[in-house]
């Protein structure tokens, strides 16, 4: 294994463990991928995070094939399809965090209840309709929900975050879970005030103008 590939594989392992440490994922749920060469590197199917090492990470070609004896995540299809459709994306994170998944179970998109929603590309975070995990249908629905966005929810399932690199993808996943937590609390307190699309469009422009890779909460 070349040094560059080993480093990339180790970054996928580190990302999967970081998701657990942040409370965004646990056990064998969720998966992580990283663009590498002409394909991608992805976490394997059914391996607990703490059992992962560089050798366990699966190289996957864009035609969906992997080396004999390897078994990529059951969700490899939407990872591959997102990376194929979105050249600006370098890493994809899929997880089942509590608040994101709670809204996904309800089939609810997240409206502009906080200006930080602009970090995801627009005035909403969409929720893709339900489809069985690992299917071509789920991948198609996820791609539609991600149009013009970096994150989406998957009905009765979880969430996806797509970033320019792994650090960005994990940051987006964490921000989305925070936003969903805030929205859940606001719904308990009263009626959330929704920012206008114009206000969010202005925030999107501000983020671009600052040249921030990961804008901090103010």
C-alpha atoms as a printed R data frame, in Angstrom:
    type eleno elety resid chain resno       x       y       z
1   ATOM     1    CA   UNK     A     1   0.000   0.000   0.000
2   ATOM     2    CA   UNK     A     2   1.421   3.383  -1.031
3   ATOM     3    CA   UNK     A     3   2.020   5.951   1.715
4   ATOM     4    CA   UNK     A     4  -0.591   8.348   0.268
5   ATOM     5    CA   UNK     A     5  -3.256   5.653   0.261
6   ATOM     6    CA   UNK     A     6  -2.433   4.575   3.803
7   ATOM     7    CA   UNK     A     7  -2.706   8.178   4.977
8   ATOM     8    CA   UNK     A     8  -6.070   8.539   3.224
9   ATOM     9    CA   UNK     A     9  -7.364   5.273   4.698
10  ATOM    10    CA   UNK     A    10  -6.256   6.340   8.167
11  ATOM    11    CA   UNK     A    11  -8.137   9.624   7.751
12  ATOM    12    CA   UNK     A    12 -11.323   7.661   7.014
13  ATOM    13    CA   UNK     A    13 -10.806   5.595  10.172
14  ATOM    14    CA   UNK     A    14 -10.164   8.767  12.180
15  ATOM    15    CA   UNK     A    15 -13.320  10.369  10.766
16  ATOM    16    CA   UNK     A    16 -15.494   7.392  11.705
17  ATOM    17    CA   UNK     A    17 -14.101   7.494  15.243
18  ATOM    18    CA   UNK     A    18 -14.620  11.254  15.451
19  ATOM    19    CA   UNK     A    19 -18.303  10.815  14.578
20  ATOM    20    CA   UNK     A    20 -18.608   8.425  17.522
21  ATOM    21    CA   UNK     A    21 -16.706  10.777  19.831
22  ATOM    22    CA   UNK     A    22 -18.995  13.667  18.854
23  ATOM    23    CA   UNK     A    23 -22.069  11.550  19.623
24  ATOM    24    CA   UNK     A    24 -23.210  11.663  16.001
25  ATOM    25    CA   UNK     A    25 -22.964   7.925  15.470
26  ATOM    26    CA   UNK     A    26 -22.407   4.640  17.283
27  ATOM    27    CA   UNK     A    27 -21.649   0.988  16.675
28  ATOM    28    CA   UNK     A    28 -21.862  -0.172  13.082
29  ATOM    29    CA   UNK     A    29 -24.345   2.467  11.922
30  ATOM    30    CA   UNK     A    30 -23.303   5.249   9.573
31  ATOM    31    CA   UNK     A    31 -20.488   5.353   7.032
32  ATOM    32    CA   UNK     A    32 -17.770   7.624   5.701
33  ATOM    33    CA   UNK     A    33 -16.165   8.020   2.282
34  ATOM    34    CA   UNK     A    34 -13.267   9.997   0.846
35  ATOM    35    CA   UNK     A    35 -12.521  10.763  -2.785
36  ATOM    36    CA   UNK     A    36  -9.235   9.091  -3.706
37  ATOM    37    CA   UNK     A    37  -7.629   8.752  -7.108
38  ATOM    38    CA   UNK     A    38 -10.217   7.772  -9.695
39  ATOM    39    CA   UNK     A    39 -12.578   6.371  -7.076
40  ATOM    40    CA   UNK     A    40 -13.149   6.532  -3.349
41  ATOM    41    CA   UNK     A    41 -12.273   4.940  -0.036
42  ATOM    42    CA   UNK     A    42 -15.210   3.903   2.152
43  ATOM    43    CA   UNK     A    43 -15.813   2.254   5.498
44  ATOM    44    CA   UNK     A    44 -16.666  -1.471   5.311
45  ATOM    45    CA   UNK     A    45 -20.023  -3.072   6.006
46  ATOM    46    CA   UNK     A    46 -20.838  -4.249   9.520
47  ATOM    47    CA   UNK     A    47 -17.517  -3.463  11.219
48  ATOM    48    CA   UNK     A    48 -17.720  -1.631  14.584
49  ATOM    49    CA   UNK     A    49 -15.882   1.679  14.558
50  ATOM    50    CA   UNK     A    50 -13.372   0.650  17.210
51  ATOM    51    CA   UNK     A    51 -12.413  -2.404  15.133
52  ATOM    52    CA   UNK     A    52 -11.542  -0.329  12.071
53  ATOM    53    CA   UNK     A    53  -7.998   0.059  10.819
54  ATOM    54    CA   UNK     A    54  -6.455   1.215   7.553
55  ATOM    55    CA   UNK     A    55  -6.571  -2.303   6.063
56  ATOM    56    CA   UNK     A    56 -10.336  -2.538   6.683
57  ATOM    57    CA   UNK     A    57 -11.158   0.517   4.560
58  ATOM    58    CA   UNK     A    58 -12.478  -0.497   1.138
59  ATOM    59    CA   UNK     A    59 -11.300   1.054  -2.157
60  ATOM    60    CA   UNK     A    60 -14.239   1.460  -4.512
61  ATOM    61    CA   UNK     A    61 -14.158   2.253  -8.217
62  ATOM    62    CA   UNK     A    62 -16.719   4.609  -9.728
63  ATOM    63    CA   UNK     A    63 -18.352   1.632 -11.435
64  ATOM    64    CA   UNK     A    64 -19.183   0.251  -7.974
65  ATOM    65    CA   UNK     A    65 -16.616  -2.540  -7.960
66  ATOM    66    CA   UNK     A    66 -14.216  -3.277  -5.112
67  ATOM    67    CA   UNK     A    67 -11.365  -5.795  -4.705
68  ATOM    68    CA   UNK     A    68 -12.302  -9.435  -4.197
69  ATOM    69    CA   UNK     A    69 -12.898 -10.306  -0.579
70  ATOM    70    CA   UNK     A    70 -13.903  -6.759   0.434
71  ATOM    71    CA   UNK     A    71 -17.377  -5.590   1.391
72  ATOM    72    CA   UNK     A    72 -18.003  -1.842   1.238
73  ATOM    73    CA   UNK     A    73 -20.698  -0.157   3.301
74  ATOM    74    CA   UNK     A    74 -24.216  -1.084   2.254
75  ATOM    75    CA   UNK     A    75 -24.686   2.635   1.472
76  ATOM    76    CA   UNK     A    76 -21.796   2.766  -1.001
77  ATOM    77    CA   UNK     A    77 -24.162   3.706  -3.822
78  ATOM    78    CA   UNK     A    78 -25.130   7.179  -2.604
79  ATOM    79    CA   UNK     A    79 -21.530   7.887  -1.578
80  ATOM    80    CA   UNK     A    80 -20.359   6.985  -5.086
81  ATOM    81    CA   UNK     A    81 -23.215   8.858  -6.769
82  ATOM    82    CA   UNK     A    82 -22.684  12.048  -4.734
83  ATOM    83    CA   UNK     A    83 -18.958  12.068  -5.508
84  ATOM    84    CA   UNK     A    84 -19.660  11.363  -9.191
85  ATOM    85    CA   UNK     A    85 -22.277  14.114  -9.482
86  ATOM    86    CA   UNK     A    86 -20.563  16.741  -7.339
87  ATOM    87    CA   UNK     A    87 -16.916  17.355  -8.320
88  ATOM    88    CA   UNK     A    88 -16.544  19.935  -5.540
89  ATOM    89    CA   UNK     A    89 -17.243  17.264  -2.902
90  ATOM    90    CA   UNK     A    90 -14.277  15.382  -1.493
91  ATOM    91    CA   UNK     A    91 -15.862  13.531   1.432
92  ATOM    92    CA   UNK     A    92 -19.288  12.239   2.437
93  ATOM    93    CA   UNK     A    93 -20.541  11.466   5.936
94  ATOM    94    CA   UNK     A    94 -23.707   9.495   6.701
95  ATOM    95    CA   UNK     A    95 -24.853   9.125  10.300
96  ATOM    96    CA   UNK     A    96 -27.892   8.618  12.540
97  ATOM    97    CA   UNK     A    97 -27.593  11.382  15.172
98  ATOM    98    CA   UNK     A    98 -30.542  11.689  17.562
99  ATOM    99    CA   UNK     A    99 -32.059  15.048  16.574
100 ATOM   100    CA   UNK     A   100 -31.409  14.804  12.835
101 ATOM   101    CA   UNK     A   101 -32.921  11.333  12.833
102 ATOM   102    CA   UNK     A   102 -35.871  12.466  14.948
103 ATOM   103    CA   UNK     A   103 -36.870  15.005  12.300
104 ATOM   104    CA   UNK     A   104 -36.107  12.468   9.554
105 ATOM   105    CA   UNK     A   105 -38.486  10.004  11.227
106 ATOM   106    CA   UNK     A   106 -41.161  12.712  11.033
107 ATOM   107    CA   UNK     A   107 -40.273  13.404   7.382
108 ATOM   108    CA   UNK     A   108 -39.719  17.077   8.199
109 ATOM   109    CA   UNK     A   109 -37.370  19.434   6.448
110 ATOM   110    CA   UNK     A   110 -35.501  21.949   8.582
111 ATOM   111    CA   UNK     A   111 -36.512  25.570   7.922
112 ATOM   112    CA   UNK     A   112 -34.420  28.697   8.448
113 ATOM   113    CA   UNK     A   113 -34.789  28.879  12.231
114 ATOM   114    CA   UNK     A   114 -31.163  30.046  12.608
115 ATOM   115    CA   UNK     A   115 -28.939  31.888  10.160
116 ATOM   116    CA   UNK     A   116 -26.383  29.066  10.323
117 ATOM   117    CA   UNK     A   117 -28.643  27.093   7.984
118 ATOM   118    CA   UNK     A   118 -26.897  29.117   5.273
119 ATOM   119    CA   UNK     A   119 -23.826  26.922   5.844
120 ATOM   120    CA   UNK     A   120 -25.773  24.116   4.146
121 ATOM   121    CA   UNK     A   121 -26.353  26.157   0.982
122 ATOM   122    CA   UNK     A   122 -29.888  27.516   1.254
123 ATOM   123    CA   UNK     A   123 -32.959  28.353   3.319
124 ATOM   124    CA   UNK     A   124 -33.894  24.744   4.123
125 ATOM   125    CA   UNK     A   125 -32.352  21.357   4.762
126 ATOM   126    CA   UNK     A   126 -34.551  19.008   2.756
127 ATOM   127    CA   UNK     A   127 -35.737  15.588   3.840
128 ATOM   128    CA   UNK     A   128 -35.581  12.964   1.089
129 ATOM   129    CA   UNK     A   129 -38.583  10.606   0.947
130 ATOM   130    CA   UNK     A   130 -38.106   7.127   2.367
131 ATOM   131    CA   UNK     A   131 -36.508   4.353   0.345
132 ATOM   132    CA   UNK     A   132 -34.836   1.145   1.577
133 ATOM   133    CA   UNK     A   133 -31.202   1.515   2.575
134 ATOM   134    CA   UNK     A   134 -28.550   0.697   0.008
135 ATOM   135    CA   UNK     A   135 -30.891   1.039  -2.964
136 ATOM   136    CA   UNK     A   136 -30.569   2.957  -6.201
137 ATOM   137    CA   UNK     A   137 -33.867   4.662  -5.337
138 ATOM   138    CA   UNK     A   138 -32.457   5.992  -2.058
139 ATOM   139    CA   UNK     A   139 -29.409   7.333  -3.890
140 ATOM   140    CA   UNK     A   140 -31.597   9.085  -6.461
141 ATOM   141    CA   UNK     A   141 -33.757  10.672  -3.751
142 ATOM   142    CA   UNK     A   142 -30.713  11.746  -1.742
143 ATOM   143    CA   UNK     A   143 -29.123  13.411  -4.771
144 ATOM   144    CA   UNK     A   144 -32.338  15.352  -5.399
145 ATOM   145    CA   UNK     A   145 -32.513  16.476  -1.754
146 ATOM   146    CA   UNK     A   146 -28.871  17.579  -1.929
147 ATOM   147    CA   UNK     A   147 -29.335  19.711  -5.041
148 ATOM   148    CA   UNK     A   148 -27.809  23.081  -4.185
149 ATOM   149    CA   UNK     A   149 -27.145  21.862  -0.636
150 ATOM   150    CA   UNK     A   150 -24.361  20.237   1.347
151 ATOM   151    CA   UNK     A   151 -26.650  18.317   3.729
152 ATOM   152    CA   UNK     A   152 -29.969  16.511   3.738
153 ATOM   153    CA   UNK     A   153 -32.081  14.262   5.918
154 ATOM   154    CA   UNK     A   154 -33.226  10.802   4.818
155 ATOM   155    CA   UNK     A   155 -36.773   9.961   5.924
156 ATOM   156    CA   UNK     A   156 -36.936   7.314   8.671
157 ATOM   157    CA   UNK     A   157 -33.188   6.900   8.420
158 ATOM   158    CA   UNK     A   158 -30.626   9.634   9.173
159 ATOM   159    CA   UNK     A   159 -28.609  12.367   7.497
160 ATOM   160    CA   UNK     A   160 -25.918  13.014   4.876
161 ATOM   161    CA   UNK     A   161 -23.242  15.714   4.875
162 ATOM   162    CA   UNK     A   162 -21.024  16.354   1.838
163 ATOM   163    CA   UNK     A   163 -17.946  18.537   2.163
164 ATOM   164    CA   UNK     A   164 -14.931  19.650   0.186
165 ATOM   165    CA   UNK     A   165 -12.825  17.571   2.552
166 ATOM   166    CA   UNK     A   166 -13.350  15.294   5.532
167 ATOM   167    CA   UNK     A   167 -13.004  18.038   8.144
168 ATOM   168    CA   UNK     A   168 -15.686  20.083   6.384
169 ATOM   169    CA   UNK     A   169 -18.058  17.109   6.063
170 ATOM   170    CA   UNK     A   170 -17.764  16.298   9.767
171 ATOM   171    CA   UNK     A   171 -18.207  19.950  10.704
172 ATOM   172    CA   UNK     A   172 -21.360  20.149   8.582
173 ATOM   173    CA   UNK     A   173 -22.753  16.994  10.195
174 ATOM   174    CA   UNK     A   174 -22.123  18.424  13.652
175 ATOM   175    CA   UNK     A   175 -23.683  21.784  12.751
176 ATOM   176    CA   UNK     A   176 -26.762  20.084  11.335
177 ATOM   177    CA   UNK     A   177 -27.272  18.062  14.502
178 ATOM   178    CA   UNK     A   178 -26.917  21.255  16.565
179 ATOM   179    CA   UNK     A   179 -29.460  23.043  14.376
180 ATOM   180    CA   UNK     A   180 -31.930  20.155  14.672
181 ATOM   181    CA   UNK     A   181 -31.453  20.158  18.460
182 ATOM   182    CA   UNK     A   182 -32.167  23.899  18.585
183 ATOM   183    CA   UNK     A   183 -35.243  23.485  16.383
184 ATOM   184    CA   UNK     A   184 -36.578  20.697  18.590
185 ATOM   185    CA   UNK     A   185 -36.168  22.871  21.707
186 ATOM   186    CA   UNK     A   186 -37.762  25.875  19.970
187 ATOM   187    CA   UNK     A   187 -40.807  23.786  19.042
188 ATOM   188    CA   UNK     A   188 -41.216  22.914  22.728
189 ATOM   189    CA   UNK     A   189 -40.858  26.554  23.797
190 ATOM   190    CA   UNK     A   190 -43.274  28.031  21.284
191 ATOM   191    CA   UNK     A   191 -43.580  28.865  17.598
192 ATOM   192    CA   UNK     A   192 -40.189  29.246  15.913
193 ATOM   193    CA   UNK     A   193 -39.624  32.393  13.870
194 ATOM   194    CA   UNK     A   194 -38.489  31.546  10.357
195 ATOM   195    CA   UNK     A   195 -35.968  33.768   8.605
196 ATOM   196    CA   UNK     A   196 -36.798  34.798   5.051
197 ATOM   197    CA   UNK     A   197 -35.093  33.379   1.988
198 ATOM   198    CA   UNK     A   198 -33.652  36.855   1.333
199 ATOM   199    CA   UNK     A   199 -32.094  36.931   4.803
200 ATOM   200    CA   UNK     A   200 -30.560  33.494   4.312
201 ATOM   201    CA   UNK     A   201 -29.341  34.385   0.813
202 ATOM   202    CA   UNK     A   202 -27.590  37.396   2.356
203 ATOM   203    CA   UNK     A   203 -25.944  35.136   4.958
204 ATOM   204    CA   UNK     A   204 -24.796  32.740   2.227
205 ATOM   205    CA   UNK     A   205 -23.161  35.696   0.478
206 ATOM   206    CA   UNK     A   206 -21.579  36.858   3.738
207 ATOM   207    CA   UNK     A   207 -20.069  33.421   4.317
208 ATOM   208    CA   UNK     A   208 -18.622  33.437   0.809
209 ATOM   209    CA   UNK     A   209 -17.333  36.976   1.244
210 ATOM   210    CA   UNK     A   210 -15.511  36.110   4.442
211 ATOM   211    CA   UNK     A   211 -13.821  33.224   2.640
212 ATOM   212    CA   UNK     A   212 -14.536  30.970   5.578
213 ATOM   213    CA   UNK     A   213 -14.117  27.247   5.223
214 ATOM   214    CA   UNK     A   214 -16.138  26.544   8.357
215 ATOM   215    CA   UNK     A   215 -17.823  29.695   9.726
216 ATOM   216    CA   UNK     A   216 -17.992  29.719  13.508
217 ATOM   217    CA   UNK     A   217 -21.199  30.353  15.388
218 ATOM   218    CA   UNK     A   218 -21.426  33.948  16.645
